[in-house]
Structures are given as structure tokens and as C-alpha cells.
Amino acid sequence: MMALEGNIVHVLNPSRRGPAYRYFEATKKLSRVRDLFEKLSKLRKRRTIYDIYKNIDASYYGYKDEEDGVLARVEGPTEAKMRVKAEE
């Protein structure tokens, strides 16, 4: 960022897909715009590690996969073939 004049800030476009744009810092001082920035800062609450891991339980790690019996039905025949091969 490079300040050009007073309240105007020239922001280069890092993606280079379009032209660079000018950001007028004075717009932040307008009442409605200021309210929008305040709402955004309230909405963007950063999640903590506790919030991320709060909803992870044993099923996430695969410990409950064998309870419904689907895994045994799908892997059963293949497992039996592998046991026969291992015994030979």
C-alpha cells in the first residue's frame, strides 16, 4: 500500500486479474459504512481450538464404524480370502 494523497490509498492488485483500485479512507468515517464495518468485526469471531474440537467425537476418528455392521458385510469376504492366503 502506498499513500498518494491524504485520505486516498492506492492498493495494488495482487492477483493481477484486474486494475488496481483506489480505496478512499474517508468513506470509513461515514455513519452507515462505519456501522457495516462494526457489524463485520462482530460477525467475524475467530474460532478457538476448543470451538473446533468441541463437536468432534469418536465417530470422527472411526471408532464407531463397526457398530452398524456395514463394515463387516463389506470387508468380510475380502478378509476371509486374505486369511486363507496367509495360511497357505
Order of alpha helices (4+ residues) and beta strands (2+ residues): beta-beta-beta-alpha-alpha-alpha
